[in-house]
Amino acid sequence: MGVIDAFWHLLNLLAPAIGMGMIAAAAAKLLWHRELKAVRWRRLALWSSAACAVVLIAGLVITGRDGRMGTYAAMVPACAAALWWAGFRSGGR
């Protein structure tokens, strides 16, 4: 496998995490626009995408395969916890 192929494989592995992080951050900004006014969307998206990526990698290591429904189900609370931490707990700093 070449470098280009490895890049695309990694990007496709992380695509669900990045997509979910971006969508969840946008939804959080829409639902709690007053409370999250001082918090940038990019901060929320980075935190939630990173949390989802950690869960995806852990699911790959534990099960030996990517794309398991249990891994995707575990992404939901991880994403919610990261959004809470980045948006409400840390005060948007």
SEVONU-247933 format. One line per field, with one value per atom (N, C-alpha, C): residue in three letters; chain; atom name; x, y, z. Coordinates in Angstrom, 3 decimals. Example, Ala and Ser with C-alpha at 12.3 -4.5 7.8 and 13.67 -1.06 7.14 Angstrom:
resn = c(ALA,ALA,ALA,SER,SER,SER)
chain = c(A,A,A,A,A,A)
name = c(N,CA,C,N,CA,C)
x = c(13.190,12.300,13.200,12.850,13.670,12.900)
y = c(-5.690,-4.500,-3.300,-2.250,-1.060,0.030)
z = c(7.800,7.800,7.800,7.080,7.140,7.870)
END
This chain:
resn = c(MET,MET,MET,GLY,GLY,GLY,VAL,VAL,VAL,ILE,ILE,ILE,ASP,ASP,ASP,ALA,ALA,ALA,PHE,PHE,PHE,TRP,TRP,TRP,HIS,HIS,HIS,LEU,LEU,LEU,LEU,LEU,LEU,ASN,ASN,ASN,LEU,LEU,LEU,LEU,LEU,LEU,ALA,ALA,ALA,PRO,PRO,PRO,ALA,ALA,ALA,ILE,ILE,ILE,GLY,GLY,GLY,MET,MET,MET,GLY,GLY,GLY,MET,MET,MET,ILE,ILE,ILE,ALA,ALA,ALA,ALA,ALA,ALA,ALA,ALA,ALA,ALA,ALA,ALA,ALA,ALA,ALA,LYS,LYS,LYS,LEU,LEU,LEU,LEU,LEU,LEU,TRP,TRP,TRP,HIS,HIS,HIS,ARG,ARG,ARG,GLU,GLU,GLU,LEU,LEU,LEU,LYS,LYS,LYS,ALA,ALA,ALA,VAL,VAL,VAL,ARG,ARG,ARG,TRP,TRP,TRP,ARG,ARG,ARG,ARG,ARG,ARG,LEU,LEU,LEU,ALA,ALA,ALA,LEU,LEU,LEU,TRP,TRP,TRP,SER,SER,SER,SER,SER,SER,ALA,ALA,ALA,ALA,ALA,ALA,CYS,CYS,CYS,ALA,ALA,ALA,VAL,VAL,VAL,VAL,VAL,VAL,LEU,LEU,LEU,ILE,ILE,ILE,ALA,ALA,ALA,GLY,GLY,GLY,LEU,LEU,LEU,VAL,VAL,VAL,ILE,ILE,ILE,THR,THR,THR,GLY,GLY,GLY,ARG,ARG,ARG,ASP,ASP,ASP,GLY,GLY,GLY,ARG,ARG,ARG,MET,MET,MET,GLY,GLY,GLY,THR,THR,THR,TYR,TYR,TYR,ALA,ALA,ALA,ALA,ALA,ALA,MET,MET,MET,VAL,VAL,VAL,PRO,PRO,PRO,ALA,ALA,ALA,CYS,CYS,CYS,ALA,ALA,ALA,ALA,ALA,ALA,ALA,ALA,ALA,LEU,LEU,LEU,TRP,TRP,TRP,TRP,TRP,TRP,ALA,ALA,ALA,GLY,GLY,GLY,PHE,PHE,PHE,ARG,ARG,ARG,SER,SER,SER,GLY,GLY,GLY,GLY,GLY,GLY,ARG,ARG,ARG)
chain = c(A,A,A,A,A,A,A,A,A,A,A,A,A,A,A,A,A,A,A,A,A,A,A,A,A,A,A,A,A,A,A,A,A,A,A,A,A,A,A,A,A,A,A,A,A,A,A,A,A,A,A,A,A,A,A,A,A,A,A,A,A,A,A,A,A,A,A,A,A,A,A,A,A,A,A,A,A,A,A,A,A,A,A,A,A,A,A,A,A,A,A,A,A,A,A,A,A,A,A,A,A,A,A,A,A,A,A,A,A,A,A,A,A,A,A,A,A,A,A,A,A,A,A,A,A,A,A,A,A,A,A,A,A,A,A,A,A,A,A,A,A,A,A,A,A,A,A,A,A,A,A,A,A,A,A,A,A,A,A,A,A,A,A,A,A,A,A,A,A,A,A,A,A,A,A,A,A,A,A,A,A,A,A,A,A,A,A,A,A,A,A,A,A,A,A,A,A,A,A,A,A,A,A,A,A,A,A,A,A,A,A,A,A,A,A,A,A,A,A,A,A,A,A,A,A,A,A,A,A,A,A,A,A,A,A,A,A,A,A,A,A,A,A,A,A,A,A,A,A,A,A,A,A,A,A,A,A,A,A,A,A,A,A,A,A,A,A,A,A,A,A,A,A,A,A,A,A,A,A)
name = c(N,CA,C,N,CA,C,N,CA,C,N,CA,C,N,CA,C,N,CA,C,N,CA,C,N,CA,C,N,CA,C,N,CA,C,N,CA,C,N,CA,C,N,CA,C,N,CA,C,N,CA,C,N,CA,C,N,CA,C,N,CA,C,N,CA,C,N,CA,C,N,CA,C,N,CA,C,N,CA,C,N,CA,C,N,CA,C,N,CA,C,N,CA,C,N,CA,C,N,CA,C,N,CA,C,N,CA,C,N,CA,C,N,CA,C,N,CA,C,N,CA,C,N,CA,C,N,CA,C,N,CA,C,N,CA,C,N,CA,C,N,CA,C,N,CA,C,N,CA,C,N,CA,C,N,CA,C,N,CA,C,N,CA,C,N,CA,C,N,CA,C,N,CA,C,N,CA,C,N,CA,C,N,CA,C,N,CA,C,N,CA,C,N,CA,C,N,CA,C,N,CA,C,N,CA,C,N,CA,C,N,CA,C,N,CA,C,N,CA,C,N,CA,C,N,CA,C,N,CA,C,N,CA,C,N,CA,C,N,CA,C,N,CA,C,N,CA,C,N,CA,C,N,CA,C,N,CA,C,N,CA,C,N,CA,C,N,CA,C,N,CA,C,N,CA,C,N,CA,C,N,CA,C,N,CA,C,N,CA,C,N,CA,C,N,CA,C,N,CA,C,N,CA,C,N,CA,C,N,CA,C,N,CA,C,N,CA,C,N,CA,C,N,CA,C)
x = c(0.857,0.000,0.903,0.578,1.345,0.891,1.575,1.268,-0.112,-0.446,-1.753,-2.870,-2.691,-3.706,-3.853,-2.750,-2.799,-3.521,-3.271,-3.957,-5.465,-5.904,-7.337,-7.978,-7.251,-7.770,-7.960,-6.979,-7.083,-8.202,-8.320,-9.386,-10.763,-10.908,-12.184,-12.489,-11.461,-11.674,-12.193,-11.641,-11.998,-13.179,-13.673,-14.776,-16.033,-16.463,-17.646,-17.429,-16.233,-15.933,-15.949,-15.349,-15.302,-16.701,-17.435,-18.797,-19.713,-19.657,-20.508,-20.121,-18.839,-18.393,-18.859,-18.809,-19.251,-20.758,-21.505,-22.971,-23.427,-22.814,-23.192,-22.859,-21.730,-21.370,-22.358,-22.740,-23.717,-25.074,-25.478,-26.764,-26.730,-25.606,-25.486,-25.542,-24.880,-24.915,-26.330,-27.090,-28.469,-29.398,-29.253,-30.150,-29.867,-28.604,-28.226,-27.475,-28.089,-27.392,-27.067,-27.882,-27.576,-26.439,-26.530,-25.523,-24.155,-24.159,-22.911,-22.489,-23.008,-22.705,-21.205,-20.546,-19.125,-18.205,-18.747,-17.926,-17.942,-16.768,-16.685,-17.126,-17.733,-18.162,-16.968,-15.874,-14.682,-14.159,-14.224,-13.800,-14.685,-15.988,-16.910,-16.694,-16.510,-16.318,-15.013,-13.953,-12.676,-12.740,-13.328,-13.435,-14.306,-15.447,-16.342,-15.785,-15.152,-14.539,-13.391,-12.610,-11.499,-12.015,-13.059,-13.632,-14.175,-14.844,-15.368,-14.237,-13.156,-12.019,-11.356,-11.258,-10.692,-11.557,-12.864,-13.765,-13.642,-13.520,-13.361,-12.080,-10.997,-9.721,-9.801,-10.402,-10.555,-11.417,-12.487,-13.332,-12.592,-11.740,-10.931,-9.945,-9.328,-8.354,-9.046,-10.183,-10.866,-11.503,-12.202,-12.931,-12.127,-11.113,-10.320,-10.893,-12.028,-12.662,-13.229,-13.302,-13.964,-15.393,-16.217,-17.586,-18.550,-18.205,-19.123,-20.171,-21.379,-22.479,-22.238,-21.604,-21.293,-20.341,-19.402,-18.470,-19.204,-20.076,-20.848,-21.785,-22.348,-23.202,-22.395,-21.161,-20.308,-19.857,-19.891,-19.522,-20.511,-21.765,-22.795,-22.532,-22.370,-22.082,-20.720,-19.743,-18.433,-18.537,-19.298,-19.496,-20.247,-21.275,-22.049,-21.189,-20.355,-19.485,-18.462,-17.921,-16.951,-17.605,-18.819,-19.525,-19.830,-20.235,-20.507,-19.238,-18.128,-16.882,-16.407,-16.430,-15.921,-16.831,-18.124,-19.066,-19.511,-19.817,-20.420,-19.446,-18.689,-17.830,-16.664,-15.972,-14.761,-15.036,-16.258,-16.598,-16.197,-15.895,-15.598,-14.198,-13.298,-11.914,-11.060)
y = c(-1.170,0.000,1.232,2.146,3.368,4.415,5.525,6.613,7.197,7.354,7.909,6.975,5.684,4.711,4.703,4.779,4.809,6.060,7.185,8.430,8.293,7.731,7.573,6.575,5.531,4.570,5.237,6.008,6.712,7.736,8.462,9.452,8.791,7.662,6.952,6.338,5.950,5.438,6.542,7.734,8.842,9.675,9.415,10.206,10.200,9.063,9.112,9.973,9.930,10.736,12.226,12.587,13.994,14.491,13.690,14.084,14.222,13.254,13.336,14.508,14.765,15.903,17.231,17.377,18.622,18.808,17.749,17.840,18.073,17.375,17.540,18.944,19.484,20.846,21.864,21.683,22.596,22.483,21.272,21.082,21.679,21.530,22.106,23.627,24.213,25.674,26.160,25.378,25.761,25.594,24.495,24.212,25.078,25.336,26.123,27.371,28.155,29.303,30.364,30.548,31.541,31.070,29.832,29.296,29.121,28.818,28.569,29.750,30.909,32.081,32.389,32.253,32.595,31.489,30.322,29.184,29.086,28.983,28.862,27.484,27.454,26.186,25.281,25.853,25.065,24.327,24.983,24.342,23.132,23.319,22.212,21.068,21.407,20.379,19.614,20.306,19.625,18.680,19.136,18.291,17.067,17.277,16.143,15.191,15.714,14.846,14.040,14.662,13.948,12.825,13.101,12.064,10.903,11.216,10.160,9.376,10.052,9.363,8.408,8.824,7.939,6.690,6.863,5.717,4.812,5.397,4.578,3.756,4.377,3.664,2.576,2.891,1.886,0.723,1.019,-0.040,-0.913,-0.310,-1.068,-1.975,-1.456,-2.248,-3.384,-3.090,-4.092,-5.191,-4.799,-5.797,-6.338,-5.610,-6.063,-5.652,-4.987,-4.514,-3.126,-2.365,-1.058,-1.195,-0.223,-0.214,-1.047,-1.409,-2.169,-1.236,-1.725,-0.900,-0.500,-1.391,-1.053,0.131,0.199,1.331,2.618,2.557,3.748,4.164,3.184,3.515,4.153,3.729,4.313,5.727,6.060,7.411,8.450,8.075,9.039,9.608,8.780,9.384,10.059,9.552,10.204,11.592,11.714,13.007,13.965,13.463,14.302,14.783,13.894,14.286,15.328,15.165,16.135,17.489,17.484,18.751,19.437,18.656,19.231,19.832,19.100,19.582,20.851,20.837,21.972,23.182,22.944,24.060,24.593,23.699,24.144,24.095,23.047,22.842,23.801,23.946,24.755,26.232,26.597,28.010,28.597,27.768,28.254,28.811,28.491,28.987,28.031)
z = c(0.000,0.000,0.000,-0.872,-0.970,0.037,0.021,0.949,0.670,-0.583,-0.949,-0.497,-0.714,-0.280,1.236,1.945,3.412,3.897,3.244,3.601,3.431,2.314,2.071,3.034,3.374,4.353,5.713,6.141,7.419,7.396,6.297,6.178,6.213,5.535,5.551,6.911,7.648,9.001,9.916,9.791,10.677,10.186,9.001,8.447,9.325,9.874,10.749,11.988,12.553,13.740,13.410,12.317,11.921,11.569,10.816,10.440,11.633,12.544,13.729,14.605,14.740,15.536,14.979,13.675,13.046,13.161,12.911,12.986,14.420,15.371,16.774,17.281,16.858,17.267,16.700,15.456,14.852,15.545,15.858,16.551,17.951,18.644,19.984,19.926,18.942,18.802,18.482,17.728,17.412,18.611,19.330,20.449,21.679,21.953,23.135,22.686,21.810,21.244,22.287,23.288,24.329,25.218,25.656,26.567,25.901,24.621,23.896,23.023,23.319,22.504,22.485,23.622,23.723,23.226,22.967,22.557,21.038,20.455,18.998,18.533,17.357,16.766,16.534,16.119,15.812,17.045,18.199,19.441,19.750,19.630,19.882,18.898,17.639,16.615,16.828,17.193,17.422,18.617,19.715,20.897,20.627,20.017,19.789,18.727,17.706,16.691,17.284,18.139,18.779,19.679,20.432,21.297,20.469,19.389,18.515,17.854,17.491,16.884,17.874,19.136,20.157,20.309,20.307,20.417,19.193,18.015,16.802,16.840,17.246,17.329,18.400,19.545,20.606,20.132,19.407,18.867,17.877,17.074,16.123,16.851,17.898,18.650,19.411,20.025,20.851,20.005,18.953,18.156,16.980,16.561,15.426,14.081,14.091,12.854,13.079,12.025,12.140,11.614,11.929,11.435,12.249,13.461,14.318,14.903,15.019,15.542,16.992,17.762,19.147,19.249,18.330,18.302,17.968,16.987,16.631,17.762,18.465,19.610,20.734,20.921,21.961,21.589,20.304,19.878,20.392,20.555,20.956,22.345,23.392,24.700,24.764,24.011,23.987,23.374,22.311,21.658,22.580,23.249,24.169,25.335,25.871,26.975,26.534,25.335,24.833,24.581,24.051,23.836,25.163,26.151,27.464,28.047,27.958,28.521,27.806,26.487,25.720,25.785,25.931,25.875,27.204,28.129,29.398,30.566,30.675,31.842,31.868,30.755,30.740,30.506,30.322,30.158,28.825,27.841,26.502,26.331,27.238,27.108,26.380)
END
